[in-house]
Amino acid sequence: MQRKTLAIPGPVELSDKVTAALAEPPLSHMSPEFVTLFGDCIRMTRELVFSTSAQVFIISGSGTLGWDQVSVNLAEPGDSALVLNSGYFGSSFKDCLNAYGAQVDEIKSTLGSPVDFNVLEKALRAKKYKIVTFTHVDTSTGVLSDARRIGDIVRRHSPDSILVLDGVCSVASEEIRMDDWGIDVIMTASQKGLGCPPGLSILCASERAIKCFKARKQPVASYYASWTKWLPIMSSYEAGSAAYFGTPSVNLVRAYHASLVQILRDEPRLQARFDLHKTVAQRVHDAGVSLGLTPVPASRNVSANGMSAFYLPEGIAGAEVLKRLGQAGVVAAGGLHVDIKAKYFRLGHMGASVVEPEREEIDKLVDALKFTFQRQDEGKATARL
Ligand SMILES: *Cc1c(COP(=O)(O)O)cnc(C)c1O
């Protein structure tokens, strides 16, 4: 039987070059070859988010480690944080900040929409927040927040706040201009838009964020996640010499390097890559809607381009739909958002599947939707189970 196509919002299908990089034997983390590779990864990560000066951290761990890095290095116990919650992942970020003692306020969006900008403005005028966080793409709903607009509002109404973008489900599939948009931290992971296996927590911190870290009064309440430990390591590798604190995932770094080279140096170029994700997202959206499915995001302009979420037809179980999609050769994901968990399903379309159309994985995904659903007379979908 043919291997099924992974069409979940991470991990995603890998390009052949990334798979080949993973098959290479491990390097010594102290070798000149690895120093060059790792230094290049740091520099290319900065390029990917259009920053000239961000401090980059590449640390073994899943995306979740990004929340810990932010919460433990930038917030001191009692510091105020504002979480813009547009779904499951906002709630998790809040929990993580709370775990390290931050005082967290939250603005919850309406399900299917990002946080209301007027409510954000009002909150920033009413109280001073040291940290403001938002989820660029909330993977539980497929809702895309307008990062440029949020950056604009925060810089205007609360210029000293550290603005944190959770980009685990958006980096490399959505455009992010860190410096221009006034974003202080972008945290992401290797296994979604970046097209690698899971295992790397990748974070970019602005000069303002690093200054805020250095102005801490209390020691960092973590050993592994402490930037006190990692800053000299990252600086050393970037300057061309090896340093040691916790063995880096040398094989994953090689895979990440291969992926970054493809993203930044190969065709399609970065802007074309973002455009391709938009085209594919529109195609998946149109396919679902023409079958009578209702997307979870309220409109196309608040929809992610690297994933989709659709409500299940009335009376149809998610497990049955995933099984049927599986019969068509596609692995999809179930619901995650607590309010609607059993009522919808999710699809990922990021990385190689999108930028290498010759793989025909998006065609397969659209065909799998047609194999699974049909439009009824009244325009609603039903499942062909
Ligand atoms: C996947 C995801 C995370 C968590 O990443 P893990 O690698 O699963 O730890 C955090 N935030 C967002 C937006 C995500 O999509």
The ligand as an SDF file (V2000), in Angstrom:
LIG
                    3D

 15 15  0  0  0  0  0  0  0  0999 V2000
    2.1100   23.3900   17.2280 C   0  0  0  0  0  0  0  0  0  0  0  0
    1.9960   24.6760   17.9370 C   0  0  0  0  0  0  0  0  0  0  0  0
    2.5880   24.9090   19.1820 C   0  0  0  0  0  0  0  0  0  0  0  0
    3.2470   23.8360   19.9800 C   0  0  0  0  0  0  0  0  0  0  0  0
    4.3230   23.2860   19.3180 O   0  0  0  0  0  0  0  0  0  0  0  0
    4.8400   21.8240   19.7390 P   0  0  0  0  0  0  0  0  0  0  0  0
    5.9510   21.5900   18.7750 O   0  0  0  0  0  0  0  0  0  0  0  0
    3.6700   20.9130   19.5570 O   0  0  0  0  0  0  0  0  0  0  0  0
    5.2770   21.8850   21.1430 O   0  0  0  0  0  0  0  0  0  0  0  0
    2.4930   26.1750   19.7200 C   0  0  0  0  0  0  0  0  0  0  0  0
    1.8500   27.1590   19.1000 N   0  0  0  0  0  0  0  0  0  0  0  0
    1.2540   26.9700   17.9090 C   0  0  0  0  0  0  0  0  0  0  0  0
    0.5640   28.1080   17.2520 C   0  0  0  0  0  0  0  0  0  0  0  0
    1.3060   25.7290   17.2970 C   0  0  0  0  0  0  0  0  0  0  0  0
    0.7150   25.5400   16.1220 O   0  0  0  0  0  0  0  0  0  0  0  0
  1  2  1  0
  2  3  1  0
  2 14  2  0
  3  4  1  0
  3 10  2  0
  4  5  1  0
  5  6  1  0
  6  7  2  0
  6  8  1  0
  6  9  1  0
 10 11  1  0
 11 12  2  0
 12 13  1  0
 12 14  1  0
 14 15  1  0
M  END
$$$$
